[in-house]
Amino acid sequence: MVETNSEKANLLNLYFKYLLKKASNKLKKGISKLLGDEIDYAVYLLITNKEDFDFIKLPSIGVSGLKEYLDFEKKIKEFEQIVNSSRSESINFLYNLTLLKYLFPSADNIIEEALKEHQGKYFPIFKIIELLVSLKFISDKSFQEEYHSHFFDYRKGSHRLNLKELAVRIKRTDERARQLKDRHIKFFDKDFSFVRELDFHRNPYDIDIKGNIFEISPEELKKVNSNDLTNYTLHFIHKIFALMSKTHTLLYDEHRALTGEWNKSYLIKKHVGDDFRFVDFVSETYDKKNVIHRKGTELTSLSNLMFGFYNKLHLESDSGIVGVCKYLLLHELDITSANENEIVLKKTDEKYVWEYGYEALLHLGPKSKGHHINEILSFVRKKYPNVAFTENSLQSSIINKRETFISFNRTSCYGLLTWQNSNSNIKGGSIRKMVSEFLEKNNEPQHISVIAEYVLKFRPDTNEKSIMTSLRNEPHNLFSGKANFFWLTKNGNSSPKILGVPGSYFTQRALSRYTGWNYNDVVASFVKDGFSEVQIKALLEKKIANKYIILDLQDRLIVKKLNHQVPEDSNLEFKFIRQSENDVVLEEELKKTILKFTKEELSLELKKLRKLEHEHVTINQKVYKRSVVAIAFIKILRHFKCQICGYRILKKTGGFYIEAAHITPKHKGGTEQIENIILLCPNHHKEFDHGEVEYLFRDNYHIEFIINGRRELIILQEFD
């Protein structure tokens, strides 16, 4: 029987749940029916230890599940013996091990093997984290490993990527890379939440976290990494300790840190200054330090410095907060302390950091996407080799000088405010801010295609999909949307009368009924049914951009029939028609006769030719080959123009010269029907003979192909 010790009881109950989680569905159902809603080991013991209990009659198990049930029973009894004979520290170790196995059942053997050498010593949580991350057992959200490894200094020794480099690595736009960064900051605690559930009687690394503010020393950091054979940074270890600790939490600002406004992270005692914004206090003191930068050295009372900040927040003075603030000023701003209650703000004749950036940008000149901070710093260091500030410091200084600089999309690119005022294609700020200003100005819902058109003037490297994702993921509910229309939430329009276009209306089959319609008539037809004009045009333009719809010279729609795609193994090829001298003479003679025909008469004659079975045709009491007549008709209908370049060759004897080709050769069943003939000038004829041609699509109305890397679309039954 299990002892009444609560630690041991909790451990056995956890192990019982772990075994049940690993069991087959049949055994799970059987034990669940036996226990009802309360899946508890103590309840299980009470039921199974009764004299009249017969495990063969266990619900849903039957004889077939007997072997698994007996094995289940054996494992838990063996574990119970181990628990009852273990000391308190071993119980704690076993509990954490069992919890990890329960949380990550598919990695249980790997976890147990990794912890074998640590049994009875301490629980190597960072070694476990390293293992779970490397094997991708921790949440595998998009590009998580790249973000943890390269953006948050997850591990030492790896190059810290800026947003632009990261975007290139993960093959996303700069804006999408920033969105993912924000997401990973937000979900860090959730990804590593299992650490909170682990039970530690004492810190497993003998690090005594005490005081109102605390940071792990370099020696302690080295000890952690050395013991666990890991290579984590101080910040990452602080974040994990904050999850483990019952007394301290993390004091840090991820967003400011990434722009260089916050140097390190700290562990701060819980409930110390719950309403006090330490990060803002440090930022305000930094501004004050800059104000007296060139005035002269100033001795400032820390109490006086904080008095104004207290008043602003309507807080009472707290000695604990004062101590934390002093610690932060000394470590974050490198401000010296004169005595217990005074700090020294020193005079200097050096330039402000932002002034170096201003000089660099003046030299580099206006650019639509701004200049990256690396480019700015490179100029500064080349001109001033002795400057000691870092990229983060320069970036922070530029960000704080909003009346002088503009930023671009939070991608570490910056410019001067004067550029924006004097250039129509330069605009600072995030895409969300840009869209917010656009919607404020228009004061009514706007379709995403209209919004994207505006944004792309300033951010040509983004796209409509990325902009829409950014608006939908905005965390403060600034934007509202419906059917790809967006408006500012504060402007109301909570339920505007916007009719969404069902996807079934824009399938190829549904659109095929509009083949031959004028583009504007199609739009008008949808608008008549209550849909928005801009919405319909956006959907049609996407179809046209993706080559599912083609417009002829009169802006009439040709809708591709997807089942007419050219097969990959097709040996489709143009075979140019080689005419005998007699055929050429007959064709020239025939042209003089049929040139008098109207377009309608020529089309009608061509249709008659299609129905004829014999090879000869009589026109004006003269007999011609049917193929010669068809080719002559087609050349006249197409005005003797090359169907790629539109050029036609004037002959010295009068008339025009052009060459014709079968799309499907005659030896493969091709005929002189209008949908099987293409007209080309001699140059493009030779290009087809010797160039590289890839066929993409063909039906009775048009053919699409790539020739020497150039995409061409030829209309077969539409004439200008």
URVEN-V466574 format. One record per residue. N is the residue number from 1. PSI is psi in whole degrees, -180 to 180 (NA if undefined). BURIAL is b if it has 9 or more other ideal C-beta (glycine too) atoms within 8 Angstrom, else e. Layout:
n: <N:N>
psi: <PSI:PSI>
burial: <BURIAL:BURIAL>
This chain:
n: <1:2:3:4:5:6:7:8:9:10:11:12:13:14:15:16:17:18:19:20:21:22:23:24:25:26:27:28:29:30:31:32:33:34:35:36:37:38:39:40:41:42:43:44:45:46:47:48:49:50:51:52:53:54:55:56:57:58:59:60:61:62:63:64:65:66:67:68:69:70:71:72:73:74:75:76:77:78:79:80:81:82:83:84:85:86:87:88:89:90:91:92:93:94:95:96:97:98:99:100:101:102:103:104:105:106:107:108:109:110:111:112:113:114:115:116:117:118:119:120:121:122:123:124:125:126:127:128:129:130:131:132:133:134:135:136:137:138:139:140:141:142:143:144:145:146:147:148:149:150:151:152:153:154:155:156:157:158:159:160:161:162:163:164:165:166:167:168:169:170:171:172:173:174:175:176:177:178:179:180:181:182:183:184:185:186:187:188:189:190:191:192:193:194:195:196:197:198:199:200:201:202:203:204:205:206:207:208:209:210:211:212:213:214:215:216:217:218:219:220:221:222:223:224:225:226:227:228:229:230:231:232:233:234:235:236:237:238:239:240:241:242:243:244:245:246:247:248:249:250:251:252:253:254:255:256:257:258:259:260:261:262:263:264:265:266:267:268:269:270:271:272:273:274:275:276:277:278:279:280:281:282:283:284:285:286:287:288:289:290:291:292:293:294:295:296:297:298:299:300:301:302:303:304:305:306:307:308:309:310:311:312:313:314:315:316:317:318:319:320:321:322:323:324:325:326:327:328:329:330:331:332:333:334:335:336:337:338:339:340:341:342:343:344:345:346:347:348:349:350:351:352:353:354:355:356:357:358:359:360:361:362:363:364:365:366:367:368:369:370:371:372:373:374:375:376:377:378:379:380:381:382:383:384:385:386:387:388:389:390:391:392:393:394:395:396:397:398:399:400:401:402:403:404:405:406:407:408:409:410:411:412:413:414:415:416:417:418:419:420:421:422:423:424:425:426:427:428:429:430:431:432:433:434:435:436:437:438:439:440:441:442:443:444:445:446:447:448:449:450:451:452:453:454:455:456:457:458:459:460:461:462:463:464:465:466:467:468:469:470:471:472:473:474:475:476:477:478:479:480:481:482:483:484:485:486:487:488:489:490:491:492:493:494:495:496:497:498:499:500:501:502:503:504:505:506:507:508:509:510:511:512:513:514:515:516:517:518:519:520:521:522:523:524:525:526:527:528:529:530:531:532:533:534:535:536:537:538:539:540:541:542:543:544:545:546:547:548:549:550:551:552:553:554:555:556:557:558:559:560:561:562:563:564:565:566:567:568:569:570:571:572:573:574:575:576:577:578:579:580:581:582:583:584:585:586:587:588:589:590:591:592:593:594:595:596:597:598:599:600:601:602:603:604:605:606:607:608:609:610:611:612:613:614:615:616:617:618:619:620:621:622:623:624:625:626:627:628:629:630:631:632:633:634:635:636:637:638:639:640:641:642:643:644:645:646:647:648:649:650:651:652:653:654:655:656:657:658:659:660:661:662:663:664:665:666:667:668:669:670:671:672:673:674:675:676:677:678:679:680:681:682:683:684:685:686:687:688:689:690:691:692:693:694:695:696:697:698:699:700:701:702:703:704:705:706:707:708:709:710:711:712:713:714:715:716:717:718:719:720>
psi: <147:142:162:-8:122:-37:-45:-39:-43:-41:-46:-39:-39:-42:-39:-45:-36:-48:-40:-36:-34:-13:167:162:-34:-46:-40:-48:-40:-48:-35:-41:-35:-42:-18:-142:-21:94:92:138:-38:-42:-41:-43:-43:-40:-47:-16:-3:146:-36:7:126:107:-19:-27:10:129:131:-3:-60:-174:-36:-30:8:-45:-44:-40:-42:-39:-40:-48:-43:-45:-43:-31:-41:-42:-36:-40:-42:-44:-45:-22:5:151:172:-46:-33:-37:-44:-44:-46:-37:-48:-39:-46:-38:-45:-40:-36:-41:-34:67:-30:-10:14:-43:-38:-43:-45:-40:-41:-28:-3:-45:-12:-5:126:-3:-82:167:110:80:-36:-30:-41:-43:-46:-43:-48:-37:-46:-32:4:34:-22:144:125:49:164:119:28:-44:-42:-40:-46:-40:-42:-15:-36:18:44:-42:151:167:-12:147:128:115:142:175:-40:-46:-38:-41:-40:-43:-43:4:50:166:163:-41:-41:-36:-40:-40:-43:-35:-48:-38:-41:-31:-45:-38:11:-51:-36:-41:-36:26:-23:-25:-36:-33:-18:149:119:118:-34:164:124:-12:13:36:118:99:111:172:170:-30:140:143:142:135:161:-36:-43:-38:-45:-39:-44:-51:-36:-44:-38:1:45:-179:47:157:165:-41:-45:-43:-37:-42:-40:-41:-36:-35:-34:-33:141:-10:-27:155:173:133:108:155:103:-46:-42:-36:-38:-16:7:6:-12:119:-46:175:158:157:123:143:136:142:4:113:49:-36:6:126:92:-40:-42:-36:-45:-40:-43:-39:-36:-44:-42:-40:-40:-35:-43:12:-42:2:-40:162:138:133:118:137:127:-38:-44:-38:-37:-19:-47:-36:-40:-47:-41:-37:-1:48:157:152:141:121:-31:-41:-42:-44:-42:-44:-43:-43:-44:-41:-41:-33:-29:-37:1:40:134:157:125:-42:-165:-33:11:143:157:122:111:149:148:149:3:161:155:153:-41:-26:-33:-43:-39:-45:-41:-45:-34:-41:-42:-30:167:144:136:-33:13:-177:137:150:-32:-40:-41:-47:-36:-43:-45:-47:-30:-39:-33:80:-21:1:141:-7:157:173:-42:-40:-44:-44:-44:-43:-40:-44:-39:-15:66:-22:-5:-36:159:149:161:109:22:35:21:25:140:158:-174:144:-32:-29:-44:-37:-22:1:127:-18:11:126:126:178:171:166:-39:-42:-40:-45:-39:-45:-39:-45:-36:-40:-39:-26:29:158:139:140:150:-30:-36:-42:-46:-39:-40:-47:-40:-19:-32:-25:72:-13:-2:-172:169:-42:-44:-40:-44:-41:-42:-42:-41:-30:5:122:-17:18:39:-34:146:153:156:130:43:16:143:149:164:129:-38:-19:4:-133:40:-27:67:158:80:123:117:145:117:141:-30:-21:-18:24:162:-39:-44:-38:-20:-25:-14:3:128:-12:149:143:-48:-31:-36:-47:-46:-36:-42:-40:-37:-30:4:2:158:139:-46:-33:-47:-43:-39:-42:-41:-41:-35:-42:-40:-42:-34:7:20:-23:142:142:133:-171:-21:19:30:146:136:114:123:140:112:-24:1:17:144:125:151:-34:13:138:33:133:150:132:112:142:118:109:145:164:-37:-40:-39:-44:-45:-39:-42:-40:-42:-38:-40:-33:-50:-9:-21:-14:146:168:-41:-39:-40:-44:-41:-42:-39:-41:-37:-41:-35:-34:-16:140:-30:164:-3:151:142:123:126:47:20:141:133:156:140:-39:-39:-42:-45:-45:-41:-44:-46:-40:-40:-45:-35:14:28:26:143:131:6:-55:-13:4:148:146:122:128:149:-22:-1:155:-171:155:134:156:146:153:147:137:-53:118:157:-36:-8:18:5:145:-178:37:155:-32:-4:8:136:141:133:150:164:-38:-50:-25:-48:-34:-37:-32:-40:-11:176:120:131:123:132:-38:145:137:-166:-9:-28:166:141:136:166:125:120:42:-1:130:130:143:124:124:130:-26:29:133:145:NA>
burial: <e:b:e:e:e:e:b:b:b:b:b:b:b:b:b:b:b:b:b:b:e:e:b:e:e:b:b:b:b:b:b:b:b:b:b:e:e:e:b:b:b:b:b:b:b:e:b:e:e:e:e:e:e:e:b:e:e:b:e:b:b:e:e:e:b:b:e:b:b:e:e:b:b:e:b:b:e:e:b:b:e:b:b:b:e:b:e:e:e:b:b:b:b:b:b:b:b:b:b:b:b:b:e:b:b:e:b:b:e:b:b:b:e:b:b:e:e:b:e:e:e:e:b:b:b:b:b:b:b:b:b:b:b:e:e:e:e:b:e:e:b:e:e:b:e:b:b:b:b:b:b:e:b:b:b:e:e:e:e:e:b:b:b:b:e:b:b:e:b:b:e:e:b:b:b:b:b:b:b:b:b:e:b:b:b:e:b:b:e:e:b:b:b:b:b:e:e:b:e:b:e:e:b:b:b:e:b:e:b:e:e:e:b:b:b:b:e:e:e:b:b:e:b:b:b:e:b:b:e:b:e:b:b:b:b:b:b:b:b:b:b:b:b:b:b:e:e:b:e:b:b:b:e:e:e:b:b:e:b:b:b:b:e:b:b:b:b:b:b:e:e:b:b:e:e:b:e:b:b:e:b:b:b:b:b:b:b:b:b:e:e:b:b:e:e:e:e:b:e:b:e:b:b:e:b:b:e:e:b:b:e:e:b:e:e:e:b:b:e:b:b:b:b:b:b:b:b:b:b:b:e:b:b:e:b:e:b:e:e:e:e:b:b:b:b:e:b:e:e:e:e:b:b:b:e:b:b:b:b:b:b:e:e:b:e:b:b:b:e:b:b:b:b:b:b:b:b:e:b:b:b:e:e:e:e:e:e:e:e:e:b:b:b:b:b:b:b:b:b:b:b:e:e:e:b:b:b:b:b:b:b:b:b:b:b:b:b:e:b:b:e:e:b:e:e:b:e:b:e:e:b:b:e:b:b:b:e:b:b:b:e:e:e:e:b:b:b:b:b:b:b:b:e:b:b:b:e:b:b:e:e:b:e:e:e:b:b:b:b:b:b:e:e:b:e:e:e:b:b:b:b:b:e:b:b:b:b:b:e:e:b:e:b:e:e:b:e:b:e:e:b:e:e:e:e:b:e:b:e:b:b:b:e:b:e:e:b:b:b:e:e:b:b:e:b:b:b:e:e:e:b:b:e:b:b:b:b:b:b:b:b:e:b:b:e:e:b:b:b:b:b:b:e:e:e:b:b:b:b:b:e:e:e:e:e:e:e:e:e:e:e:e:e:b:b:b:b:e:e:e:e:e:b:b:e:b:b:b:b:b:b:e:b:b:e:e:b:e:e:e:e:b:b:e:b:b:e:e:b:e:e:e:e:e:e:e:b:e:b:e:e:e:e:b:b:b:b:b:b:b:b:b:b:b:b:b:b:b:e:b:b:b:b:b:e:e:e:b:b:e:e:e:e:e:b:e:b:b:b:b:b:b:b:e:e:e:e:e:e:b:e:b:e:b:b:b:b:b:b:b:b:e:e:b:b:e:b:b:e:e:e:e:b:e:b:e:b:b:e:e:b:b:b:b:b:b:b:e:e:e:e:b:e:b:b:b:b:b:e:e>
